[in-house]
Amino acid sequence: MAKNELVVGEPRLGWFIDGNADTESIAVMLRDTGKTIELTVPLQGMFGSDDPYARWWSHGVVFGDDPDRTKHSYRPPKVLLMHDHAGGVALVGCRATGSNNNFRVGQGRIVANFAVLGGQSLKYDKVNGLRVEVPALAAWTRLSSMKVDVTTDKSHRVQSVQMTLTNAPEVKLARPMNLTMKSTWRTENPRGSFLAYEGVKLETRVGAARSWDDHLRLHAAVLDLVSLAAWRPFGFAGVEVLREDDPVMSAGGTVMAEKWSPVATHRLARHEPWMKEPRFLFPWGEIGPRGVARWLKLRSEYSQVVGPLMSVLRADDRWSQSSAVQSGIALEALGYLIDVKKNAGAHLNSRKQMNFKPALQVVLGDMAEVPLQDTAAWIDRADAAYMGAKHPDRPQPDSLVMLNTLRENLLVLRYWIAQQLGATPASLRQGLQTDPLASEFEAID
């Protein structure tokens, strides 16, 4: 039996189900273009007034038989199904895009946010469970399913190797949507060899189905945390979803097991294999589940800080002037929020506002450990870089100074967050030695 998967560039031809009992099933083409999940629907052409699907691509057109657009459908449902020889695919988050037609025939294109491979239900706009594999989380937490025992002789030559693979106890990370972390493993037996793979997955699971955004918000938050710890834009290696009313069924219609279906998508950050293991500014052992819960709260309460910081990390050009401005915005917001939340606004001016330099002083005053030797000089540099970028009448800082100031700004922000989550000064000093932001930029002669 063919594998139910989407291979980039390879079309799948199958039958279309839109959930409308009044429309006939038609043949459609599904493919992953490398950028989008795209479904192509055949149309009857420019004068196919009876075509049940053509109106999905009729934006701006007035129909004499339905001038108020109340009798017919003018956009595709959010969830559609396609079936072919490999199985069913539930397309989620569907929207009509371009179309082409002539007098006799045409085609319309639908783009979906997610393709649930094996999905048999039109209810996949909400799911009971969502889990993602995060290789970076495995590297940070060192959660492992593998135990290897090696036996050697008196000459220290290996006599035997015993490998044990077993699921480690799941780690409960946070109460919202029962967020947990689990170790996973699988094996392969290619000719003449044995391969074992292990990983770490995040999972949300609820009794009443919730939207994809509700699930993904928590997964993205943990991904942001591990990315922040290493200062690398990590991604997901795989996504699976569960609907409890779409289980694995036997040929006779008996429920056999719950079904976690793989998902194809271009909407989420993808894992990019690395050449070297990532290094982390602060260790998982000091953060743990309690730190994750703190992070979820901090991410909400200090969104004006975390948002700009993560936009710098995931920017195409992290070392641009716009990144320097974003780091200044984050620091300014952080100083203000700390003063309001922790200091009863003691450093606000008469207009209940805070200037940039006082904001930096407040940030430093809320830290037990700072990654800077001369904080006064940093405050002057940060102010000059931020104001120079914002105001045309201010002098622009030297490009090398700007780069190093941005580097320092980012370190201060990450240090503050790490300490709020439970990291100790000693671990931060150790982590800084191998951190990507530790070394100063130097001019090339």
PEZIJO-V72656 format. One record per run of one state. SS is the DSSP state (H for helix, E for strand, - for the rest). FROM is the first residue (numbers start at 1). TO is the last residue. If there is no record, write none. Layout:
SS_FROM_TO, SS_FROM_TO
This chain:
-_1_7, E_8_8, -_9_11, E_12_17, -_18_26, E_27_32, -_33_36, E_37_43, -_44_53, H_54_57, -_58_78, E_79_84, -_85_86, E_87_92, -_93_94, E_95_101, -_102_105, E_106_112, -_113_113, E_114_117, -_118_125, E_126_133, -_134_134, H_135_141, -_142_145, E_146_152, -_153_157, E_158_165, -_166_170, E_171_174, -_175_175, H_176_178, E_179_188, -_189_194, E_195_211, H_212_230, -_231_235, E_236_236, -_237_237, E_238_242, -_243_247, E_248_249, -_250_254, E_255_257, -_258_259, E_260_265, -_266_269, E_270_270, -_271_283, H_284_301, -_302_302, H_303_313, -_314_320, H_321_342, -_343_355, H_356_365, -_366_374, H_375_390, -_391_398, H_399_421, -_422_424, H_425_432, -_433_445
